[in-house]
């Protein structure tokens, strides 16, 4: 019963993710402020990637082989593809912070995020994605020993017969012919690969996150040579990015990191069941920070949800209030930083 409820919740979350990321992609294309510069392309890159992740997640969600859309050999490839999104998103968030810092320091049209340089930045995530996909396909393949090792665990934790499902596994201490468990060189090599890419992404996020915070304090400081438009927009983008980092860190990256690292020390935590539930929530929450914190998109979403007769009032362009301008009582508005 629990597995059925989890499968239903996962399907609902992925469907919500597809809807929200589709709306976000449309809003980025049509409602983005002109002062965003190249950042709107990075945001669109993220939303389209989350959209692909959600569609793939619907295809490879936990099901028995008898009800799966594809044959087991194809499902192994698809599972490897979806696992590699871990590093795709982690590296893309790191690129987000690098751009945000340089946009705050040098302006949104920073030379090294335009043209061919922007394309090079976009290549970082696919390179790490291919790296981990190859790890899954070459190292984490199932075999008879893995199947016997998982038989009791899958029955107790998930209530399924391991012979009825397709899986990939990182077994750090496989059993040899004598029944003795010994470290696997290639699995540990993949584990080190996992650590290097994860720690590198985390260091970039933390370093440039603190740099962004420092630059933000300068942007919003009274007397600085920044327009109200720039202050509002940069504050909104930074807030959205912070929450867009916290959400996957709490419900996806940290649980997976712990779940993958502890087996390297032959420690069984036994909470994989809960990790699978938390991961299913990530795609549904991924688009929310941009939709809720960035005013252009929040207003666009609000207008989209309103009834036709509620949108007949004359609209005004966001951030159009100039410093020192006088407002009549009929047109007075309040400028918020959120």
C-alpha positions in Angstrom: 0.0 0.0 0.0 2.8 2.4 0.9 4.6 1.7 -2.4 1.3 2.4 -4.3 0.9 5.7 -2.5 4.6 6.6 -3.1 4.2 5.8 -6.8 1.1 8.0 -7.1 2.8 10.9 -5.2 5.8 10.6 -7.5 3.6 10.7 -10.6 1.7 13.7 -9.3 4.9 15.5 -8.4 6.5 14.9 -11.8 3.3 16.0 -13.6 3.3 19.2 -11.6 6.9 19.7 -12.4 6.2 19.4 -16.1 3.4 22.0 -15.9 5.4 24.5 -13.8 8.6 24.2 -15.8 6.7 24.6 -19.0 5.0 27.7 -17.7 8.4 29.0 -16.4 10.0 28.4 -19.8 7.3 30.4 -21.5 7.6 33.3 -19.0 11.3 33.4 -19.4 10.9 33.7 -23.2 8.2 36.3 -23.1 8.4 38.2 -19.7 12.1 38.5 -18.9 13.4 41.9 -18.0 15.8 43.3 -20.6 18.4 44.0 -17.9 18.8 40.2 -17.2 21.2 39.9 -20.0 22.5 36.3 -20.6 21.1 35.1 -17.3 17.7 34.5 -18.8 19.3 31.9 -21.1 20.9 30.1 -18.1 17.5 30.1 -16.4 15.8 28.7 -19.5 18.6 26.1 -19.7 17.8 25.1 -16.1 14.0 24.9 -16.6 14.3 22.9 -19.8 16.7 20.5 -18.1 14.2 20.1 -15.2 11.5 19.5 -17.8 13.5 16.7 -19.4 14.3 15.2 -16.0 10.6 15.1 -15.1 9.6 13.5 -18.4 12.4 10.9 -18.0 11.3 10.4 -14.4 7.8 9.4 -15.4 9.3 6.8 -17.8 11.7 5.2 -15.3 9.8 5.5 -12.1 9.9 2.2 -10.0 7.7 -0.3 -11.8 7.9 -4.1 -12.4 9.4 -5.3 -15.7 6.0 -6.6 -16.8 4.5 -3.1 -16.7 7.5 -1.1 -17.8 7.3 0.8 -21.1 10.7 -0.5 -22.3 12.7 -3.7 -22.0 15.2 -4.1 -19.1 18.2 -3.4 -21.2 16.7 0.0 -22.3 15.6 0.8 -18.8 19.2 0.4 -17.5 20.3 3.1 -20.0 17.4 5.4 -19.0 18.1 4.9 -15.3 21.8 5.9 -16.0 20.6 9.0 -17.8 18.4 10.1 -14.9 21.0 9.4 -12.3 23.5 11.6 -14.2 21.1 14.6 -13.7 22.5 14.8 -10.1 25.7 16.3 -11.5 24.0 18.2 -14.3 21.9 20.2 -11.8 24.7 20.6 -9.3 27.2 22.0 -11.8 24.5 24.2 -13.4 23.7 25.8 -10.0 27.4 26.4 -9.6 27.4 28.2 -13.0 24.4 30.2 -11.8 26.4 31.6 -8.9 29.5 32.3 -11.0 27.3 34.4 -13.4 25.4 36.1 -10.6 28.6 37.3 -8.9 30.2 38.6 -12.2 26.9 40.2 -13.2 26.7 42.0 -9.9 30.4 43.1 -10.1 30.7 43.9 -13.8 27.1 44.2 -15.1 24.7 41.7 -16.8 26.6 42.0 -20.1 29.8 40.5 -18.7 31.9 39.6 -21.8 32.8 36.1 -20.7 29.1 35.1 -20.6 28.3 36.1 -24.1 28.6 34.4 -27.5 31.1 31.5 -27.6 32.0 31.9 -24.0 28.3 31.3 -23.0 28.4 28.2 -25.0 31.5 27.0 -23.2 29.8 27.6 -19.8 26.8 25.6 -21.0 29.1 22.7 -21.9 30.2 22.1 -18.3 27.0 20.4 -17.2 26.8 18.1 -20.2 30.4 17.0 -19.7 29.7 16.0 -16.1 26.5 14.4 -17.2 28.2 12.2 -19.7 30.9 11.4 -17.1 28.5 10.0 -14.6 26.3 8.3 -17.3 29.4 6.3 -18.3 30.1 5.5 -14.7 26.6 4.0 -14.3 26.7 2.1 -17.6 30.2 0.7 -17.2 30.5 0.1 -13.4 27.0 -0.1 -11.9 25.7 -3.0 -14.0 23.6 -5.7 -12.3 24.8 -9.3 -12.1 23.9 -12.5 -10.3 25.8 -11.7 -7.1 24.1 -8.3 -6.9 20.7 -9.8 -7.5 21.2 -12.3 -4.6 22.6 -9.5 -2.4 19.5 -7.3 -3.1 16.9 -10.1 -2.9 16.2 -9.9 0.8 16.7 -6.1 1.0 14.2 -5.4 -1.8 11.7 -7.8 -0.3 11.9 -6.2 3.2 12.2 -2.5 2.2 10.0 -2.4 -0.8 8.0 -5.5 -0.9 9.1 -6.6 -4.4 10.9 -9.5 -5.9 14.2 -8.4 -7.3 13.7 -10.7 -10.3 10.8 -8.6 -11.4 12.6 -5.3 -11.6 15.5 -3.6 -13.4 18.2 -1.9 -11.3 21.7 -0.4 -11.3 23.9 -0.8 -8.2 27.1 0.6 -6.8 28.5 -2.4 -4.8 31.7 -1.4 -3.1 32.4 -4.7 -1.4 31.2 -7.5 -3.8 31.5 -11.1 -2.7 34.1 -13.2 -4.5 34.0 -17.0 -5.3 35.1 -17.9 -1.8 32.3 -15.9 -0.2 34.5 -13.1 1.0 33.7 -9.5 0.4 36.6 -7.5 -1.1 36.7 -3.9 -2.2 35.9 -3.2 -5.9 38.5 -1.0 -7.5 36.2 0.4 -10.2 33.4 1.1 -7.8 35.7 2.9 -5.5 37.1 4.8 -8.5 33.6 5.9 -9.3 33.1 6.8 -5.7 36.1 9.1 -5.8 34.8 10.5 -9.1 31.5 11.2 -7.3 33.3 12.9 -4.4 35.5 15.1 -6.6 32.6 16.4 -8.8 30.3 16.9 -5.8 32.9 18.7 -3.6 34.0 20.9 -6.6 30.5 22.0 -7.3 29.9 22.7 -3.6 33.0 24.7 -3.2 32.1 26.9 -6.2 28.6 27.4 -4.9 29.8 28.4 -1.4 32.6 30.7 -2.5 30.6 32.5 -5.1 27.5 32.5 -2.9 29.4 34.5 -0.3 30.9 36.7 -3.0 27.3 37.3 -4.3 26.1 38.2 -0.8 29.0 40.7 -0.4 28.2 42.3 -3.8 24.5 42.4 -3.0 25.2 44.5 0.2 27.0 47.0 -2.1 24.2 47.1 -4.7 21.5 47.9 -2.2 23.6 50.3 -0.2 22.1 53.9 -0.3 24.1 56.2 -2.5 25.6 53.5 -4.8 25.4 54.2 -8.5 22.6 51.6 -9.2 19.1 52.3 -10.4 16.0 51.1 -8.5 15.4 48.7 -11.3 18.8 47.1 -10.9 18.5 46.9 -7.1 15.1 45.3 -7.3 16.0 42.9 -10.0 19.3 41.8 -8.5 17.7 41.2 -5.1 15.0 39.1 -6.6 17.4 37.0 -8.7 19.7 36.4 -5.8 16.8 35.3 -3.5 15.4 33.0 -6.1 18.9 31.5 -6.7 19.4 30.9 -2.9 16.1 29.0 -2.6 16.7 27.2 -5.8 19.9 25.9 -4.2 18.5 25.1 -0.8 15.6 23.0 -2.1 17.7 20.4 -4.0 20.4 20.5 -1.4 18.0 19.4 1.4 15.8 16.9 -0.5 18.2 15.6 -3.2 21.9 16.3 -3.0 22.5 15.8 0.7 20.5 12.5 1.0 22.1 11.1 -2.1 25.6 12.2 -1.0 25.1 10.4 2.4 23.5 7.4 0.8 26.4 7.0 -1.7 29.3 7.8 0.6 28.5 5.6 3.7 28.6 2.3 1.7 32.2 3.2 0.8 33.0 2.6 4.5 30.8 -0.5 4.6 28.2 1.2 6.6 24.6 0.4 5.9 22.2 3.3 6.9 19.1 1.6 5.6 17.2 4.7 4.7 17.1 4.3 0.9 13.3 4.0 1.1 13.0 7.6 2.4 15.5 9.0 0.0 13.5 7.8 -3.0 10.5 9.7 -1.6 12.4 12.9 -1.0 13.9 12.8 -4.5 10.5 12.5 -6.1 9.6 15.9 -4.6 12.5 17.8 -6.2 11.2 18.3 -9.7 7.9 19.7 -8.4 9.6 22.3 -6.3 12.4 23.3 -8.7 10.5 26.0 -10.6 8.8 27.6 -7.6 11.6 30.0 -6.5 11.8 31.7 -9.9 8.0 31.8 -10.2 7.5 33.3 -6.7 10.5 35.6 -6.2 11.1 37.2 -9.6 8.4 39.8 -10.1 8.2 39.6 -13.9 7.4 35.9 -13.7 5.2 36.2 -10.6 3.1 38.9 -12.3 3.0 36.9 -15.5 1.8 33.8 -13.7 -0.8 35.9 -11.8 -2.2 37.3 -15.0 -2.2 33.9 -16.5 -4.3 32.5 -13.6 -6.7 35.5 -13.5 -10.1 35.5 -15.2 -10.3 37.6 -18.4 -12.5 40.3 -16.8 -9.9 40.7 -13.9 -7.1 41.7 -16.3 -8.9 44.5 -18.1 -7.3 47.2 -16.0 -4.4 49.0 -17.6 -1.2 47.3 -16.7 2.1 49.0 -16.1 5.7 48.0 -16.8 7.4 46.7 -13.6 10.3 48.7 -12.2 9.3 51.8 -14.2 9.3 54.2 -11.2 12.2 56.6 -11.4 14.0 58.1 -8.4 12.4 61.4 -7.5 9.3 61.0 -9.6 6.0 62.3 -8.2 3.0 60.0 -8.1 -0.6 61.0 -7.9 -3.0 59.2 -5.5 -4.5 57.4 -8.5 -1.2 55.9 -9.7 0.8 55.6 -6.5 2.4 52.2 -6.1 4.7 50.7 -3.5 8.0 49.3 -4.5 8.9 46.0 -2.8 12.1 44.1 -2.7 10.3 40.8 -3.1 
